[in-house]
């Protein structure tokens, strides 16, 4: 799993640029809305990232899980806080979430080692 973090970051940046280069107005508006949603507002950005992380775990989207894990760490979340949020996703999503939880834990370990 080593190097997954850098591979994710590189591919995400490359493909987001390509999507925005070729996307329609609708695509660009969606990306803007997504970015705006996770900014500080009535709730701090970190709280919103926690919600995104838990929801992504339940939806079993590894790319989304990775993105929200990265953002949580960037915004100062502790390992213990992230672990509790992962528990919320596990409880809501059930045992089908466990494979995604494994990959999330491995990526979190990689993030924390940076």
Secondary structure, 3 states (H helix, E strand, C coil): CCCHHHHHHHHHHHHHHHHHHHCCHHHHHHHHHHHHHCCCCCCCHHHHHHHHHHHHHHHCCHHHHHHHHHHHHHCCCCHHHHHHHHHHHHHHHCHHHHHHHHHHHHHHHHHHHC
